[in-house]
C-alpha cells in the first residue's frame, strides 16, 4: 500500500530518505552546471530533471513523516507526486534521446506525455473532492511520528500502469543498446540500465507486497542510483555522449574512420573504411597502424612525422579517390587514449579543381592575368591565344601596348580602363577594341577585377568577343531599312493602342501624306464604326486569348474610302503590338476572276472524268479479254503439249543414231521450256486476276524453307552449290501454302541459274523488321550479280539479267510471278547487288503471326 510504514526503524528510514533527496538534488545541480551549454532537451538536462523529480519525491515523503498535522501530512503526500509523476515521461524522453531516437521526439509527443502527468497531478490535488486517486486516507500515530496509510483508487492504478509502461519502454531502449553498441560504449548503457532498474525493481516489489515490509524503499534505492550515476558521470562521461546516436552516425558516415589505442592498435572502424582492408574487415581489429596501412606507406610516413593533416590518393577498384586525412588525438581528461584517423573524401573537390582548370584553359572566353603594378601578362588561356594569334611565349612578360593588342596611340582606352579600375575596383562588360597579331580588329566586352594572391595584386580579365554581335547590329540596321521600305504596311503600337512607329507603306496604304499624321493616335481612326464593332466582338477577344490574329478586314483611308485588307496582329511583351497590313483590293478582284475560271475548269473536269470513266471501262474490258485469251491460249497450248511430253521420250528410246538422239534432246528441252512458259503465263494471268481465290493459313516459314532446300538438293549438287540455311527458330507466317512454295522455289532456282560456272553458295535468312510485325526473308547468292540498270528491270515480265544466258531454260517470268505473289500477300520484294560478279540478295516480307495455328480461311487475291 502506498505510504504504509508500520514496521522498522523510522529514524533509519528518514536517514536514507534525506540522503536520497540531498544526493539527487546535488547531482541534478552538478549536471546542470557541467552541461549548461547543451541544448534544452539534451540527455544531461533531461536526466537533471529526473534527479530533481526524485529529490522532490524524497522531500515529500520526508516532510509527510515529520509533519504532525493531518492536513499537512495529506498535503505533503500529494506534493511528493509532483516529482513522482514527472519521472516516467522524463525517463522515457531521456532513454529515447540517449539511444539516438531523436526523430521520434516531437513537440507534440513531449507535450502529450507531460499533459497526462499534469492531468493525473490535478486529480491527486483534488482527491479530497472525488476520492478517485485514494479511496481512503488514514492517519496512524507511530512512536513519536504520525504516519499514514492509503487505499488505492482507480486513478492510482491507472497512474501505476501508465508509469510502468513509460519506464519499461525506456528500460527496453537502454537494454537493447547493450547489444547494438560498440564495446567502448556498452559500459555506459549497462551503468544507466543498472541505475534505473534498482529503484523501480524495489518499487515493484513494494507494491506487489513481496518485500514483506510496509516501508516504500523506492526513494531510498535512489541512493544506489545516485551513487552509480555519480561514478558514471565522473569516470565514464556517462551522459556526455549519446552512444547509440553516435554509433549510428559513426556507421553511416560516408568517410572512412579508424580509431587506434595508445599502442597504435586498431580498436574500431566504420563501414566506409572496409575497402582499405585486404582481408575480412573484422580480422584487422588489434593490428597496428603500420600493418593496417602497409599498402599505403604515405600515411605511415606522415603519422611518424606527426603531420596530422595531409592529402592522400587511394585506388579503390580502379577508381581513384582523393582524401583529406586528419589525425586527431583522443583524450580522456589529460590522458591520451588513442588516435582517430578520419579520411574526408575530397574527390569531387579535386575533380572540380581539375574541371575549373580545364574550364579556364578551354573556355571560349578569352581570359588573362596581368600584374596590377606593371600591366605585364602573367598567364593567358587558349582562347586568348586563338583570338589574338599570339602564342604564350610571345605574350608572357609583355604588356598590351608592347604586343600591339591595345593599339591606342591616344591612350584613350588605356586611360578609360585605369579610371574605371581606380574608381570601382572592377570593370564589368565595358566595350573595348583590340587588335590581333594579323591586324584584325576585335570588338570585345571586357570584365576585369583586382585580386590579391600572396600579398601581390593582379588583374583578372575576361574578354567576350562581340565582333559577330557588331555585325549583327549592322544586319539589324539593314533589316530596319528593309522594314521601312517594305511594300506591306508595318506599324508598332504601345499598350495604350497608340502608334509609335509606322513605315512609309503603312502611311501610303491609308492615304496619308506623312507618318506624323498617325503617330501618337489610336488605331481606331483607320476603321469605320461597323468594322470597329467587329474588332470589339470578334478580332480583339481572339487576339487577347492567343497573342496573335491574322485575317481580313475593311480599312478606311484618310479620304473615307473603304478598302479590303489583310492584317496580322502580334502581341509584344510590353503590352503593345505589331500590325502588318496589306491592301488586297486587287487580290480580291483577281480571286473573283479565278473563281470564275474555277467554275469553267470544274465543268471541264466533270466532262474529263466522264470520258476517263468510259475509257477505264473499256480498258478493264480489254484486260478481261486479255486474261480470258491468255487462259484459253494456255489451255489450247497445253493440249498438244501433253502428248508430245509423253511420246517424245518413247520415240527417243527407239532411235539408235547418236545424231538423232541429240536432235531429240533439243526437241525435248524446247517442249519442256514451252510447257513451263505456258504454265507460268497461266499463273501470271491468275495472279493478275482479282477473282482467283487462294487459301490463307498459318504456315511454319522455317519448315517451308527447309522443304524447298531439300526439294532442290539435286539441283544444288549438279551445280556445285553450297546452301547455308540460317532460319532455325520457329517462325510462323500467314500465307497461301502453294504460292509460298512457288515463291521460295522460284527465288532459289533463280539463284542457282545465275550462279558462276564454277559453282558458289546460297545463304537463306529471316529476321523480324524493327518496330514491325513483318518478317524479312533474304536469299543471297554469289552469282553473276546485277548492275543498277538491271536491278530496276529485274521484276519486269520476260526480263533476263544476263543476255549471254538467254539459252537457259528460263521464261523471264519467274521474278515477276514472285513479285505478284508477295504483293498479293501484302508484302514487298526487292533485290540488292554490289555489282557485276559480286552476287545478289533478294528480299521479301511476310506478316508474322503467333505460334498457335489459325483456322484455314479462303480468300480472294483482291482482298489482300
C-alpha positions in Angstrom: 0.0 0.0 0.0 1.3 3.5 -0.9 2.7 5.3 2.2 2.1 2.5 4.7 5.0 2.4 7.2 4.2 0.1 10.2 7.4 -1.9 10.9 11.1 -1.0 11.1 13.1 1.9 12.3 11.5 5.2 11.2 14.7 7.1 12.1 16.8 4.9 9.8 14.2 5.2 7.0 14.3 9.1 7.4 18.1 9.0 7.2 18.0 7.1 3.9 15.3 9.4 2.5 17.3 12.5 3.4 20.4 11.0 1.8 18.4 10.2 -1.4 16.8 13.7 -1.5 20.1 15.6 -1.0 22.2 13.4 -3.2 19.7 13.6 -6.1 19.5 17.4 -5.7 23.3 17.8 -5.6 23.8 15.6 -8.7 21.0 17.4 -10.5 22.7 20.8 -9.8 26.1 19.3 -10.8 24.7 18.1 -14.2 23.0 21.5 -14.9 26.3 23.3 -14.1 28.5 20.8 -16.0 26.3 20.8 -19.2 24.8 24.2 -19.1 25.9 24.9 -22.7 23.9 22.0 -24.1 20.5 22.4 -25.7 17.2 22.3 -23.9 16.4 18.6 -24.5 19.9 17.2 -24.2 20.3 13.9 -22.3 22.2 15.7 -19.5 19.4 18.3 -18.9 16.6 15.7 -19.1 18.5 13.5 -16.5 18.9 16.5 -14.3 15.1 16.9 -14.4 14.7 13.2 -13.4 17.1 13.7 -10.4 15.2 16.9 -9.4 11.9 14.9 -9.5 13.4 12.2 -7.3 14.6 14.9 -4.9 11.0 16.3 -4.8 9.6 12.9 -4.2 12.0 12.2 -1.4 11.4 15.6 0.3 7.6 15.0 0.0 8.0 11.7 1.9 10.3 13.3 4.5 8.0 16.2 5.2 5.0 14.0 5.4 6.7 11.9 8.1 7.9 14.9 10.0 4.5 16.7 10.0 2.2 16.2 13.0 -0.8 17.9 11.4 -3.3 15.7 9.5 -3.9 18.4 6.8 -0.1 19.0 6.3 0.5 15.2 6.1 -2.2 15.0 3.4 -0.6 18.0 1.5 2.9 16.6 1.6 1.6 13.2 0.5 0.1 15.0 -2.5 3.2 17.1 -3.0 5.5 14.1 -3.5 3.5 13.3 -6.6 4.8 16.4 -8.3 8.2 14.6 -8.5 6.8 11.1 -8.9 4.6 12.0 -11.9 7.5 13.8 -13.6 9.8 10.8 -13.6 8.1 8.4 -16.1 7.8 10.8 -19.1 11.2 12.3 -18.3 12.8 8.8 -18.1 11.3 7.8 -21.5 12.4 11.1 -23.1 15.9 10.6 -21.7 16.1 7.0 -23.0 14.9 7.9 -26.5 17.3 10.8 -26.6 20.3 8.8 -25.3 19.7 5.9 -27.7 19.5 8.1 -30.7 15.7 8.0 -31.3 15.6 11.8 -31.7 13.4 11.6 -34.8 10.7 10.1 -32.6 10.8 13.0 -30.2 8.4 15.6 -31.4 7.0 18.6 -29.6 3.5 17.0 -29.8 4.6 13.8 -28.1 6.5 15.6 -25.4 3.5 17.8 -24.6 1.2 14.7 -24.6 3.4 12.8 -22.1 3.6 15.7 -19.6 0.0 16.6 -20.2 -1.1 13.2 -19.0 1.1 13.6 -15.9 -0.4 17.0 -15.3 -3.9 15.7 -15.5 -3.1 12.9 -13.0 -1.5 15.5 -10.7 -4.7 17.6 -10.8 -6.6 14.5 -9.7 -4.1 14.0 -6.9 -4.6 17.5 -5.5 -8.4 17.3 -5.9 -8.7 13.8 -4.4 -10.4 15.3 -1.3 -13.4 16.0 -3.6 -13.7 12.9 -5.7 -11.6 10.2 -3.9 -10.7 8.6 -7.2 -7.0 8.5 -6.5 -7.2 7.3 -2.9 -10.4 5.8 -1.8 -9.2 6.0 1.9 -6.6 8.1 3.6 -5.9 7.2 7.3 -3.6 9.0 9.8 -1.7 6.5 12.1 0.4 7.7 15.1 3.6 5.6 15.4 6.1 6.2 18.1 6.8 10.0 18.1 5.8 10.3 14.4 2.5 10.5 12.6 2.3 8.1 9.6 -0.4 7.5 7.1 -1.9 4.7 5.1 -3.9 4.9 1.8 -6.1 2.6 -0.2 -5.5 3.0 -3.9 -8.4 4.2 -6.0 -8.9 3.5 -9.8 -6.9 6.6 -10.9 -4.0 5.4 -8.7 -3.9 2.1 -10.6 -4.2 4.0 -13.9 -1.2 6.1 -12.9 0.8 3.0 -11.9 0.1 1.2 -15.2 0.9 4.4 -17.2 4.1 5.0 -15.3 5.4 1.4 -15.6 4.6 1.4 -19.3 6.8 4.5 -19.9 9.6 3.3 -17.5 9.6 -0.2 -19.1 9.8 1.3 -22.6 12.7 3.4 -21.6 14.5 0.4 -20.0 13.9 -1.6 -23.1 15.6 1.1 -25.2 18.6 1.1 -22.9 18.9 -2.6 -22.6 18.6 -3.1 -26.4 21.5 -0.6 -26.7 23.8 -3.1 -24.9 23.7 -5.5 -27.9 23.9 -2.8 -30.6 26.6 -0.5 -29.2 30.3 -0.8 -29.8 32.4 -2.2 -26.9 33.6 1.3 -26.0 30.0 2.4 -25.2 28.4 -0.7 -23.8 29.6 0.2 -20.3 27.5 3.4 -20.5 24.3 1.6 -21.3 25.0 -1.1 -18.6 25.5 1.6 -15.9 22.4 3.5 -16.9 20.3 0.3 -17.0 21.5 -0.9 -13.6 21.0 2.5 -12.1 17.4 2.6 -13.4 16.4 -1.0 -12.6 17.4 -0.9 -8.9 14.8 1.7 -7.6 12.0 0.6 -9.9 12.5 -3.1 -9.0 12.3 -2.1 -5.4 9.1 -0.1 -6.1 7.6 -3.1 -7.9 8.5 -5.4 -5.0 6.9 -3.0 -2.5 3.6 -2.6 -4.5 3.3 -6.3 -5.0 3.9 -7.0 -1.3 6.8 -9.4 -1.9 9.2 -7.4 0.4 7.1 -8.1 3.4 7.7 -4.6 4.8 5.4 -1.6 4.9 8.2 0.9 4.1 8.5 2.1 0.5 12.2 1.9 -0.2 12.0 3.2 -3.7 13.3 6.6 -2.9 16.0 5.0 -0.6 17.2 2.9 -3.6 17.8 6.1 -5.5 20.8 6.4 -3.2 22.3 3.5 -5.1 21.1 5.0 -8.4 22.7 8.4 -7.4 25.9 6.7 -6.4 26.1 4.7 -9.7 25.3 7.8 -11.8 27.8 9.9 -9.9 30.6 7.4 -10.6 29.4 7.1 -14.2 29.4 10.8 -14.8 32.8 11.4 -13.3 34.5 8.3 -14.7 32.8 7.4 -17.9 31.3 10.7 -19.0 28.0 8.9 -18.6 25.7 11.4 -20.3 28.3 13.4 -22.1 27.7 11.3 -25.2 24.8 9.8 -27.0 26.3 6.3 -27.8 23.5 4.9 -30.0 23.1 8.1 -31.9 26.9 8.4 -32.2 27.2 4.8 -33.2 24.5 5.3 -35.9 26.2 8.4 -37.2 29.6 6.7 -37.0 28.5 3.7 -39.0 26.7 5.8 -41.6 29.4 8.3 -42.3 30.5 8.1 -45.9 34.1 9.0 -45.0 36.4 6.2 -43.6 37.1 6.5 -39.9 39.8 4.5 -38.0 40.3 4.5 -34.2 43.6 3.3 -32.6 44.5 3.0 -29.0 47.7 4.4 -27.4 49.6 1.4 -28.6 48.6 2.2 -32.2 46.3 -0.9 -32.4 43.0 -0.7 -34.3 40.0 -0.8 -31.9 37.2 0.5 -34.1 36.4 1.5 -37.7 33.2 2.2 -39.7 31.8 0.6 -42.8 33.3 3.2 -45.2 36.8 2.1 -44.0 36.4 -1.5 -45.1 37.8 -1.0 -48.7 41.2 -0.3 -47.1 41.5 -3.9 -45.8 42.8 -6.7 -48.0 41.1 -9.4 -45.9 37.9 -9.7 -43.9 37.4 -6.4 -42.1 36.8 -7.8 -38.6 40.1 -9.7 -38.7 42.0 -6.3 -38.6 40.9 -5.4 -35.1 44.1 -5.3 -32.9 46.5 -4.8 -35.8 48.9 -1.8 -35.7 48.9 1.3 -37.9 51.9 0.0 -39.8 50.1 -3.2 -40.6 46.7 -1.6 -41.5 48.3 0.9 -43.8 51.1 -1.4 -45.1 49.9 -0.8 -48.7 49.8 3.0 -48.1 53.3 4.0 -46.7 52.5 7.7 -47.2 50.0 7.5 -44.3 52.5 5.8 -42.0 55.2 8.3 -43.0 53.0 11.3 -42.3 51.9 9.9 -39.0 55.5 9.2 -37.9 56.4 12.8 -38.9 53.5 13.9 -36.7 52.0 15.6 -39.8 48.3 15.3 -38.7 46.7 16.9 -41.8 47.6 15.8 -45.4 46.1 14.7 -48.7 46.1 11.1 -49.7 45.3 9.3 -53.0 43.6 5.9 -52.9 42.9 3.4 -55.8 39.5 1.8 -54.9 38.8 -0.9 -57.6 40.4 1.1 -60.4 38.6 4.2 -59.2 41.0 6.9 -57.9 39.8 8.7 -54.8 41.4 11.7 -53.0 41.1 12.1 -49.2 42.0 14.8 -46.8 43.4 12.9 -43.9 43.1 14.4 -40.4 44.6 12.6 -37.3 43.0 13.6 -34.0 44.3 12.7 -30.6 41.6 11.1 -28.3 41.8 12.4 -24.7 40.2 11.3 -21.5 40.8 14.2 -19.3 44.6 14.9 -19.6 45.3 11.2 -20.6 45.9 10.2 -24.2 43.7 7.2 -25.0 44.4 6.9 -28.8 44.2 8.5 -32.2 41.3 8.9 -34.6 42.1 8.8 -38.4 39.4 10.5 -40.4 39.5 10.4 -44.2 37.4 13.1 -45.8 36.6 12.3 -49.4 37.7 15.3 -51.5 37.5 13.6 -54.9 34.7 15.8 -56.0 36.7 18.9 -54.9 39.7 17.6 -56.8 37.7 16.9 -59.9 36.1 20.3 -59.5 39.5 21.9 -59.4 40.5 19.9 -62.5 37.3 21.0 -64.2 37.9 24.6 -63.2 41.4 24.4 -64.6 40.1 22.8 -67.7 37.3 25.4 -67.9 40.0 28.1 -67.6 42.2 26.5 -70.3 39.4 25.5 -72.7 36.9 28.3 -72.0 35.6 30.0 -75.2 36.0 33.3 -73.4 39.5 34.9 -73.6 40.9 35.0 -70.0 44.2 36.7 -68.9 46.0 37.5 -65.7 48.1 40.7 -65.5 50.2 42.3 -62.9 48.4 45.4 -61.4 51.7 47.2 -60.9 53.4 46.6 -64.3 50.5 45.5 -66.5 52.6 42.6 -67.8 50.9 39.3 -68.7 51.3 36.5 -66.1 49.1 33.9 -67.8 46.5 33.6 -70.6 44.2 30.7 -71.7 44.0 29.1 -75.1 41.0 31.1 -76.2 43.0 34.3 -75.6 45.8 33.0 -77.8 43.4 31.8 -80.5 41.7 35.1 -80.8 44.8 37.3 -80.7 47.1 35.0 -82.7 50.0 35.2 -80.3 51.4 32.2 -78.5 52.1 32.0 -74.8 55.9 32.6 -75.1 55.3 35.8 -77.0 52.7 37.1 -74.5 54.1 36.3 -71.0 56.0 39.2 -69.6 54.7 41.7 -72.2 52.1 44.4 -71.9 49.1 45.0 -74.1 50.8 48.1 -75.6 54.0 46.2 -76.3 52.2 43.4 -78.2 50.0 45.9 -80.0 46.9 44.1 -78.7 45.8 47.6 -77.5 46.8 49.8 -80.4 45.8 53.0 -78.7 48.2 55.8 -79.7 46.0 58.4 -78.0 45.9 56.3 -74.8 42.1 56.9 -74.7 41.2 53.3 -74.0 44.1 52.8 -71.5 43.1 55.9 -69.6 39.4 54.8 -69.5 40.5 51.4 -68.2 42.6 52.9 -65.4 39.9 55.4 -64.5 37.2 52.7 -64.0 39.5 50.3 -62.1 40.6 53.1 -59.8 37.1 54.3 -59.1 35.3 50.9 -58.8 38.0 48.3 -58.4 36.4 46.3 -61.2 35.2 46.7 -64.8 32.0 45.0 -66.0 31.1 44.5 -69.7 32.8 47.6 -71.0 33.3 47.8 -74.7 36.9 48.0 -76.0 38.7 47.4 -79.3 41.6 45.1 -79.5 43.9 44.0 -82.4 45.0 40.5 -83.3 48.5 39.7 -84.4 47.4 39.8 -88.1 45.9 43.3 -87.5 42.3 42.3 -87.4 40.1 44.3 -85.1 38.3 42.5 -82.2 35.4 44.2 -80.6 35.2 42.9 -77.1 33.3 43.3 -73.8 35.9 43.5 -71.1 35.3 42.5 -67.5 38.2 42.9 -65.0 38.7 42.6 -61.3 41.6 43.2 -59.0 42.6 40.2 -56.9 45.3 39.6 -54.3 47.4 36.4 -54.1 50.2 36.1 -51.6 50.2 39.8 -51.0 50.6 40.5 -54.7 47.9 42.4 -56.7 46.8 41.2 -60.1 44.0 42.0 -62.6 41.9 39.0 -63.8 40.2 39.8 -67.0 37.9 38.0 -69.4 37.0 39.3 -72.9 33.9 38.3 -74.7 34.3 38.6 -78.5 31.3 40.7 -79.7 32.7 41.2 -83.2 29.8 39.0 -84.6 27.4 41.0 -82.4 28.6 44.2 -84.1 28.0 42.6 -87.5 24.5 41.5 -86.2 23.8 45.1 -85.3 24.7 46.2 -88.8 22.4 43.5 -90.1 19.6 44.8 -87.8 20.1 48.3 -89.2 19.7 46.9 -92.7 16.6 45.0 -91.6 15.2 48.2 -90.3 15.8 49.8 -93.7 14.0 46.8 -95.3 11.1 47.3 -92.9 10.9 51.0 -93.8 10.9 50.2 -97.5 8.6 47.2 -97.3 5.5 47.2 -99.6 3.5 45.9 -96.6 2.4 48.4 -94.1 4.2 47.8 -90.7 3.2 49.6 -87.5 4.1 49.3 -83.9 1.5 50.3 -81.2 2.1 50.8 -77.5 -0.1 49.3 -74.7 -2.5 52.3 -75.0 -3.1 51.3 -78.6 -1.3 54.4 -80.0 1.0 54.3 -82.9 4.7 54.7 -82.1 6.1 53.6 -85.4 4.7 53.4 -89.0 6.7 52.7 -92.2 6.1 54.6 -95.5 4.0 51.7 -96.9 1.6 51.9 -94.0 1.2 55.7 -94.4 0.6 55.2 -98.2 -1.9 52.4 -97.8 -4.2 54.5 -95.7 -3.8 57.6 -98.0 -1.8 59.8 -95.5 1.0 62.2 -96.5 3.3 61.6 -93.6 3.6 59.3 -90.6 3.4 62.2 -88.3 -0.3 62.3 -89.1 -0.7 58.9 -87.5 2.0 58.7 -84.8 0.5 59.3 -81.3 -3.1 58.5 -82.4 -5.0 55.3 -81.8 -5.7 52.7 -84.5 -9.4 53.4 -84.4 -9.0 56.3 -86.8 -8.3 53.8 -89.6 -11.7 51.9 -89.4 -15.4 52.8 -89.7 -17.9 52.2 -86.9 -19.1 48.8 -88.4 -15.6 47.4 -88.5 -14.7 48.8 -85.1 -17.7 46.8 -83.7 -16.3 43.7 -85.4 -12.9 44.3 -83.8 -14.5 44.6 -80.4 -16.7 41.4 -80.7 -14.6 39.1 -82.8 -11.0 40.1 -83.5 -9.6 41.6 -80.2 -11.0 38.8 -77.9 -9.3 36.2 -80.1 -6.1 38.3 -80.2 -6.1 38.6 -76.4 -6.5 34.9 -76.0 -3.8 33.7 -78.4 -1.5 36.7 -78.6 -1.9 37.0 -82.4 -4.5 37.2 -85.0 -4.5 37.0 -88.8 -7.4 37.7 -91.2 -9.2 40.1 -93.4 -10.7 43.4 -92.5 -12.1 46.6 -94.1 -9.9 49.6 -93.6 -10.7 53.3 -94.1 -8.4 55.7 -95.9 -7.9 59.3 -94.9 -10.5 60.4 -97.5 -13.0 57.9 -96.2 -12.7 55.4 -99.0 -13.0 51.8 -97.7 -10.7 49.0 -99.0 -10.1 45.3 -98.3 -7.0 44.5 -96.3 -5.2 41.5 -94.8 -3.8 42.2 -91.4 -1.6 40.3 -88.9 -1.5 41.3 -85.3 1.3 40.1 -82.9 1.4 40.9 -79.2 4.6 42.4 -77.7 5.9 41.6 -74.2 5.4 45.3 -73.1 1.6 45.1 -73.9 1.9 46.7 -77.3 1.5 45.0 -80.6 2.9 44.9 -84.2 0.5 45.3 -87.1 1.2 44.3 -90.6 -1.2 45.5 -93.3 -1.5 44.6 -97.0 -4.0 46.1 -99.4 -5.8 43.2 -101.1 -8.3 45.1 -103.2 -6.5 44.0 -106.4 -6.2 40.5 -105.0 -9.9 40.3 -104.4 -10.5 41.2 -108.0 -8.0 38.5 -109.1 -9.7 36.0 -106.8 -13.0 36.8 -108.3 -11.6 36.1 -111.7 -10.0 32.9 -110.5 -13.3 31.8 -109.0 -15.0 32.3 -112.4 -12.2 30.4 -114.1 -12.6 27.7 -111.5 -16.2 27.3 -112.4 -15.2 26.8 -116.1 -12.5 24.3 -115.1 -14.9 22.4 -112.9 -17.2 21.9 -115.8 -14.3 20.8 -118.0 -13.1 18.4 -115.3 -16.5 16.8 -115.0 -16.5 16.1 -118.7 -13.0 14.7 -118.5 -14.0 12.5 -115.6 -16.8 11.1 -117.6 -14.6 10.4 -120.5 -11.9 8.8 -118.3 -14.5 6.6 -116.7 -15.7 5.4 -120.2 -12.1 4.8 -121.2 -11.3 3.0 -117.9 -14.3 0.7 -118.5 -13.0 -0.1 -122.0 -9.5 -0.8 -120.6 -10.9 -3.1 -118.0 -12.9 -4.9 -120.6 -9.7 -5.2 -122.7 -7.8 -6.5 -119.7 -10.5 -9.1 -119.1 -10.4 -10.1 -122.7 -6.6 -10.4 -122.5 -6.8 -12.6 -119.4 -9.5 -14.8 -121.0 -7.4 -15.0 -124.1 -4.3 -16.0 -122.1 -6.2 -18.6 -120.2 -7.7 -20.1 -123.3 -4.4 -19.9 -125.2 -2.7 -21.6 -122.3 -5.2 -24.5 -122.2 -5.1 -24.7 -126.1 -1.3 -24.9 -126.0 -1.2 -27.4 -123.1 -3.5 -29.8 -125.1 -1.0 -30.6 -127.9 2.0 -30.4 -125.5 0.7 -33.2 -123.3 1.0 -36.0 -126.0 4.4 -34.5 -127.0 5.6 -34.8 -123.4 4.5 -38.4 -123.4 5.5 -39.6 -126.9 8.9 -37.9 -127.3 10.7 -40.0 -124.5 9.1 -43.1 -126.1 10.3 -42.3 -129.6 13.8 -41.3 -128.3 14.3 -44.8 -126.9 13.7 -46.3 -130.4 16.3 -44.1 -132.2 19.8 -45.6 -132.4 21.6 -42.8 -134.2 23.6 -40.6 -131.9 22.9 -37.5 -134.1 19.1 -38.2 -134.0 19.3 -38.6 -130.2 20.9 -35.2 -129.9 18.1 -33.7 -132.0 15.5 -35.4 -129.8 17.2 -33.9 -126.7 16.9 -30.4 -128.2 13.3 -31.0 -129.1 12.5 -32.4 -125.7 14.2 -29.5 -123.9 12.2 -27.0 -126.0 9.0 -28.8 -125.3 9.7 -28.7 -121.6 10.5 -25.0 -121.9 7.3 -24.4 -123.8 5.3 -26.2 -121.1 7.0 -24.1 -118.3 6.3 -20.9 -120.3 2.7 -21.9 -120.7 2.3 -22.7 -117.0 4.0 -19.5 -115.9 1.9 -17.5 -118.3 -1.3 -19.0 -116.9 0.0 -18.5 -113.3 0.8 -14.9 -114.1 -2.7 -14.4 -115.6 -4.2 -15.9 -112.4 -2.2 -13.6 -110.2 -3.4 -10.6 -112.3 -7.0 -11.6 -111.8 -8.9 -10.3 -108.7 -11.3 -13.3 -108.8 -9.0 -16.2 -108.3 -9.3 -17.5 -104.7 -6.5 -18.9 -102.6 -6.2 -20.3 -99.1 -4.5 -18.2 -96.3 -3.3 -20.2 -93.3 -0.7 -20.1 -90.6 2.4 -21.8 -92.0 5.8 -22.5 -90.5 8.1 -20.5 -92.6 11.0 -22.5 -91.1 9.6 -25.8 -92.4 8.8 -24.4 -95.8 12.3 -23.1 -96.3 13.7 -26.5 -95.2 11.4 -28.3 -97.6 12.5 -26.0 -100.5 16.1 -26.7 -99.7 15.6 -30.5 -99.6 13.5 -30.4 -102.9 16.2 -28.7 -104.8 19.1 -30.7 -103.3 19.8 -32.5 -106.6 19.9 -29.1 -108.4 22.4 -27.8 -105.9 24.7 -30.9 -106.3 24.6 -30.7 -110.1 25.7 -27.0 -110.0 28.2 -27.3 -107.1 26.1 -25.0 -104.9 26.5 -24.9 -101.1 23.4 -23.8 -99.2 23.5 -22.2 -95.8 20.1 -22.1 -94.1 20.2 -19.7 -91.1 16.5 -20.0 -90.4 16.5 -22.2 -87.3 14.0 -20.7 -84.9 10.3 -21.4 -85.5 8.7 -18.5 -87.4 5.0 -18.6 -88.4 3.5 -16.5 -91.2 0.1 -16.1 -92.8 0.3 -17.2 -96.4 -1.0 -19.5 -99.2 0.9 -22.7 -98.9 1.2 -23.4 -102.6 2.1 -19.9 -103.6 4.7 -19.6 -100.8 6.3 -22.8 -102.1 6.3 -21.4 -105.6 7.8 -18.1 -104.3 10.7 -19.9 -102.5 11.3 -22.3 -105.3 11.5 -19.5 -108.0 14.0 -17.4 -105.9 16.2 -20.5 -105.0 16.3 -21.8 -108.6 16.9 -18.3 -109.9 19.9 -18.1 -107.6 21.2 -21.4 -109.0 20.6 -20.4 -112.6 22.6 -17.2 -112.3 25.5 -18.7 -110.3 29.0 -18.7 -111.6 30.1 -21.7 -113.7 32.5 -22.9 -111.0 29.6 -23.1 -108.5 29.1 -20.9 -105.4 26.9 -20.6 -102.3 23.4 -19.6 -101.4 22.5 -18.1 -97.9 18.9 -18.0 -96.6 17.9 -16.0 -93.6 14.8 -14.5 -91.9 14.7 -11.6 -89.4 11.9 -9.5 -87.8 11.7 -6.0 -89.1 12.5 -3.4 -86.4 9.3 -1.8 -85.0 7.0 -4.0 -87.1 5.5 -7.5 -87.2 6.9 -8.1 -90.7 9.4 -10.9 -91.3 12.1 -10.1 -93.9 13.3 -13.2 -95.7 16.6 -12.9 -97.7 18.1 -15.3 -100.3 21.7 -14.4 -101.1 23.9 -15.9 -103.8 27.5 -15.5 -105.0 26.5 -15.4 -108.7 26.9 -13.0 -111.6 25.4 -10.1 -109.7 23.5 -7.1 -111.1 24.1 -3.5 -112.1 21.8 -0.7 -111.1 20.2 -0.6 -114.5 19.4 -4.4 -114.3 18.1 -4.1 -110.7 15.4 -1.6 -112.0 14.1 -4.1 -114.5 14.6 -7.3 -112.5 10.9 -7.9 -111.8 9.7 -6.9 -115.3 8.0 -9.6 -117.4 10.3 -11.6 -119.7 13.4 -9.8 -118.5 16.6 -11.7 -118.1 19.6 -10.2 -116.3 22.3 -11.9 -118.4 21.8 -11.7 -122.2 24.5 -14.3 -122.7 22.3 -16.8 -120.9 19.1 -16.5 -122.9 19.6 -20.1 -124.0 18.9 -21.2 -120.4 15.6 -22.8 -119.5 14.2 -19.5 -118.3 11.0 -17.8 -119.3 11.8 -14.4 -117.8 8.5 -14.6 -115.8 9.7 -16.1 -112.5 10.7 -12.9 -110.7 7.6 -11.2 -112.0 5.5 -14.0 -110.6 7.4 -13.7 -107.3 6.6 -10.0 -107.2 2.9 -10.6 -107.8 2.8 -13.4 -105.1 4.5 -11.1 -102.4 2.4 -8.1 -103.2 -0.9 -10.1 -103.1 0.2 -11.2 -99.6 0.6 -7.5 -98.6 4.4 -7.6 -98.6 7.3 -6.1 -100.6 10.1 -7.6 -102.7 13.3 -6.1 -103.8 16.9 -7.0 -104.8 20.2 -5.6 -103.9 23.6 -6.2 -105.5 27.1 -4.7 -105.0 27.7 -5.1 -108.8 28.7 -7.4 -111.5 30.1 -10.8 -110.4 29.5 -9.9 -106.8 26.3 -11.8 -106.1 22.8 -10.7 -105.4 20.4 -10.7 -102.5 16.6 -11.0 -102.9 14.4 -9.8 -100.0 10.7 -10.2 -99.4 8.4 -9.6 -96.4 5.5 -11.6 -94.9 3.3 -10.9 -91.9 4.4 -12.8 -88.8 1.7 -14.4 -86.6 1.6 -16.1 -83.2 2.8 -19.7 -83.0 -0.7 -21.1 -82.5 -2.1 -22.1 -85.9 -5.0 -20.1 -87.2 -8.1 -21.7 -88.8 -7.6 -22.0 -92.5 -9.5 -19.4 -94.4 -10.3 -19.0 -98.1 -9.9 -15.6 -99.6 -9.5 -13.9 -102.9 -6.5 -12.1 -104.2 -8.5 -8.9 -104.3 -9.0 -9.0 -100.5 -5.2 -8.9 -99.8 
